[in-house]
Amino acid sequence: MAGFYGKFYLGWNWETLVIDGTYVEVTGLTGDLNSDDAVNILDIIALANLILGGSPTNEELQLADLNGDGMLNILDIIALVNIILDN
């Protein structure tokens, strides 16, 4: 590993001191609807509330449509239960 640092050090011209990067927020787990870094019964409750509320936002729909059919319904709850059982 030390060889890599040496080569980088010798190749650096010391003119560029900052390199712009990117920041990509890594979002949690599939099915983590309440963003608590766990997939559990609380996510099922959040999904049920979205379904019963009747008018989810586009962001909520994308996050909660676990079976990819464009609708929030019992099939998404079943998919979420399967995610929980598989973990």
C-alpha positions in Angstrom: 0.0 0.0 0.0 2.9 2.4 0.7 3.9 2.3 -2.9 0.6 3.9 -4.0 1.1 6.8 -1.6 4.6 7.4 -2.9 3.6 7.5 -6.5 0.7 9.8 -5.8 3.0 12.1 -3.8 5.6 12.3 -6.6 3.0 12.9 -9.3 1.3 15.8 -7.5 2.3 19.2 -8.8 1.1 21.1 -5.7 -0.8 23.7 -7.8 -4.2 22.1 -7.4 -5.0 22.0 -3.7 -8.8 21.3 -3.9 -10.6 18.9 -6.2 -14.4 19.3 -6.4 -16.3 16.2 -5.8 -19.9 15.1 -5.5 -22.1 14.4 -2.6 -24.6 11.6 -3.0 -26.7 10.9 0.0 -27.1 7.2 0.4 -30.7 6.6 1.4 -31.6 3.8 3.6 -33.2 0.4 3.1 -35.9 -0.6 0.7 -39.1 -0.4 2.6 -37.8 2.0 5.2 -40.7 4.4 4.8 -40.2 6.3 8.0 -36.5 6.8 7.5 -35.4 5.3 10.8 -32.8 3.0 9.3 -34.9 -0.1 10.0 -37.6 -2.0 8.2 -40.2 -3.1 10.7 -43.9 -2.8 11.7 -43.6 1.0 11.9 -43.1 1.0 8.2 -46.1 -1.2 7.6 -48.1 1.4 9.7 -46.7 4.2 7.6 -47.6 2.4 4.4 -51.1 1.7 5.7 -51.5 5.4 6.5 -50.4 6.4 3.0 -52.9 3.9 1.5 -55.8 5.1 3.7 -54.9 8.7 3.1 -55.6 8.3 -0.6 -53.4 10.9 -2.2 -49.7 10.3 -1.7 -47.2 12.7 -3.2 -45.1 11.5 -6.1 -42.1 11.1 -3.8 -44.2 9.0 -1.4 -45.5 6.9 -4.2 -42.0 6.2 -5.5 -40.8 5.2 -2.1 -43.8 3.1 -1.0 -44.7 1.4 -4.3 -42.7 -1.7 -3.5 -44.2 -3.9 -6.2 -43.8 -1.3 -8.9 -47.4 -1.3 -10.2 -47.9 2.5 -9.8 -50.5 2.1 -7.0 -50.4 1.8 -3.3 -52.5 -1.1 -2.0 -52.4 -4.3 -0.1 -49.9 -5.8 -2.5 -47.3 -3.2 -1.3 -48.0 -4.2 2.3 -47.4 -7.9 1.3 -44.2 -6.9 -0.4 -43.1 -5.0 2.7 -43.9 -7.9 5.0 -41.8 -10.1 2.7 -38.9 -7.7 3.0 -39.2 -7.8 6.7 -39.4 -11.6 6.8 -36.4 -12.0 4.5 -34.2 -9.8 6.7 
